[in-house]
Amino acid sequence: MNNNRQEARRWFDQGKHDHEAAKVNKGAGFCEVACFLCQQSAEKVLKSFLYHQGERPVIGHSTYLLARRCQAYESAFVSVLDICKRLDQYYIPTRYPNGLPGGIPHEVFTEEDARKALEGLRGIITLVSGLLDFDEKPKGDEGGAEE
């Protein structure tokens, strides 16, 4: 496995792990954490695609901007741009009370928010997994932690 593919695999695997952690947190009622982890998972999975293309270093936290960079290599990323815009909204406000105009994250983010974030994330993982040909699909549809 070449270095680019190896680095891509590292980022992809951590992104998948974050996806699993998001499902567990949603199931335990930590919806704000689940939403944040969905954003983190998407960020890492998108970065894995860019590493696979030979980019180094891959920096930035906006999943939308990362997906736009991915789109320069593969037009199919247009299908996840709206999802990424939504996930980017979970980067700060899910973690910090001062990221919200009032309330605190665990009172604001709901099970429905987490469900939609997980649903969108699955599309990103499936897209990248298919393009990188790691022969894996995201877990969760056949059992395991519920979404």
C-alpha positions as CSV (number, residue, x, y, z in Angstrom):
1,M,0.0,0.0,0.0
2,N,1.5,3.3,-1.0
3,N,1.9,6.2,1.5
4,N,-1.0,8.2,0.2
5,R,-3.3,5.2,0.3
6,Q,-2.1,4.3,3.8
7,E,-2.7,7.8,5.1
8,A,-6.1,7.8,3.4
9,R,-6.9,4.5,5.1
10,R,-5.9,5.9,8.6
11,W,-8.2,8.9,8.2
12,F,-11.0,6.8,6.8
13,D,-10.8,4.3,9.6
14,Q,-10.9,7.0,12.3
15,G,-13.8,8.6,10.5
16,K,-15.7,5.3,10.6
17,H,-14.8,4.9,14.3
18,D,-16.2,8.4,15.0
19,H,-19.4,7.3,13.1
20,E,-19.8,4.4,15.5
21,A,-19.2,6.6,18.5
22,A,-21.9,9.0,17.2
23,K,-24.4,6.2,17.0
24,V,-23.6,5.1,20.6
25,N,-23.9,8.7,21.9
26,K,-27.3,9.2,20.1
27,G,-28.5,5.9,21.6
28,A,-27.5,7.1,25.1
29,G,-29.2,10.4,24.7
30,F,-26.1,12.5,24.1
31,C,-27.5,14.1,20.9
32,E,-25.2,17.1,20.8
33,V,-22.2,14.8,21.1
34,A,-23.6,12.6,18.3
35,C,-24.1,15.6,16.0
36,F,-20.5,16.8,16.7
37,L,-19.1,13.4,16.0
38,C,-21.0,13.2,12.8
39,Q,-19.3,16.4,11.7
40,Q,-15.9,15.0,12.8
41,S,-16.5,11.7,11.0
42,A,-17.4,13.5,7.8
43,E,-14.4,15.7,8.0
44,K,-12.0,12.7,8.4
45,V,-13.6,10.7,5.7
46,L,-13.5,13.6,3.2
47,K,-9.8,14.2,4.2
48,S,-9.2,10.5,3.5
49,F,-10.3,11.0,-0.1
50,L,-8.0,14.1,-0.5
51,Y,-5.1,12.2,1.0
52,H,-5.8,9.4,-1.5
53,Q,-5.6,12.0,-4.3
54,G,-2.0,12.9,-3.1
55,E,-2.8,16.1,-1.2
56,R,-0.7,16.9,1.8
57,P,-1.3,18.3,4.2
58,V,-5.0,18.3,4.2
59,I,-6.1,21.1,6.6
60,G,-9.4,22.7,7.5
61,H,-12.5,21.8,9.4
62,S,-15.4,22.8,7.1
63,T,-16.9,19.6,5.6
64,Y,-18.5,21.8,2.9
65,L,-15.1,23.2,1.8
66,L,-13.5,19.8,1.9
67,A,-16.3,18.3,-0.2
68,R,-15.8,21.1,-2.7
69,R,-12.1,20.2,-2.9
70,C,-13.1,16.6,-3.4
71,Q,-15.5,17.6,-6.1
72,A,-12.5,18.9,-8.1
73,Y,-11.4,15.3,-8.4
74,E,-14.8,13.6,-8.6
75,S,-18.1,15.3,-9.6
76,A,-20.2,12.9,-7.4
77,F,-19.3,15.0,-4.4
78,V,-22.0,17.5,-5.5
79,S,-24.5,15.0,-4.0
80,V,-23.1,15.6,-0.4
81,L,-22.6,19.4,-0.5
82,D,-26.0,20.2,1.3
83,I,-25.3,17.5,3.9
84,C,-21.9,19.0,4.6
85,K,-23.4,22.5,5.0
86,R,-25.7,21.0,7.7
87,L,-22.9,19.1,9.4
88,D,-20.7,22.2,9.6
89,Q,-23.4,23.8,11.8
90,Y,-22.5,21.2,14.4
91,Y,-18.8,22.1,14.7
92,I,-19.0,24.7,17.4
93,P,-22.5,25.0,18.9
94,T,-22.7,21.4,19.9
95,R,-19.8,21.8,22.2
96,Y,-19.9,25.3,23.8
97,P,-22.7,27.2,25.5
98,N,-21.3,30.5,24.1
99,G,-21.8,29.0,20.6
100,L,-25.5,29.3,21.1
101,P,-27.6,32.5,21.6
102,G,-29.2,30.9,24.7
103,G,-29.4,27.6,26.5
104,I,-26.7,24.9,26.5
105,P,-25.9,22.3,23.8
106,H,-27.5,19.3,25.5
107,E,-30.8,21.1,25.9
108,V,-30.8,22.4,22.2
109,F,-29.8,19.4,20.0
110,T,-32.4,16.7,19.7
111,E,-32.7,13.1,18.7
112,E,-34.0,14.2,15.4
113,D,-30.9,16.4,14.8
114,A,-28.7,13.4,15.6
115,R,-30.8,11.1,13.3
116,K,-30.5,13.4,10.4
117,A,-26.8,14.0,11.0
118,L,-26.2,10.2,11.0
119,E,-28.3,9.7,7.9
120,G,-26.4,12.3,6.0
121,L,-23.1,11.0,7.2
122,R,-23.9,7.5,5.9
123,G,-24.2,9.0,2.4
124,I,-20.7,10.6,2.7
125,I,-19.1,7.4,4.0
126,T,-20.8,5.3,1.3
127,L,-19.6,7.7,-1.4
128,V,-16.0,7.8,-0.2
129,S,-15.8,4.1,0.5
130,G,-17.0,3.3,-3.0
131,L,-14.5,5.7,-4.5
132,L,-11.5,4.5,-2.5
133,D,-12.5,0.9,-2.9
134,F,-11.8,-0.2,0.6
135,D,-14.5,-2.8,0.2
136,E,-16.4,-1.6,3.2
137,K,-19.7,0.0,3.8
138,P,-20.7,1.9,7.0
139,K,-22.0,-0.3,9.8
140,G,-25.4,0.2,11.4
141,D,-28.0,-0.9,8.8
142,E,-27.6,-4.5,9.7
143,G,-27.6,-4.3,13.5
144,G,-25.3,-3.0,16.1
145,A,-25.9,0.4,17.7
146,E,-29.2,1.9,16.7
147,E,-29.4,5.2,15.0
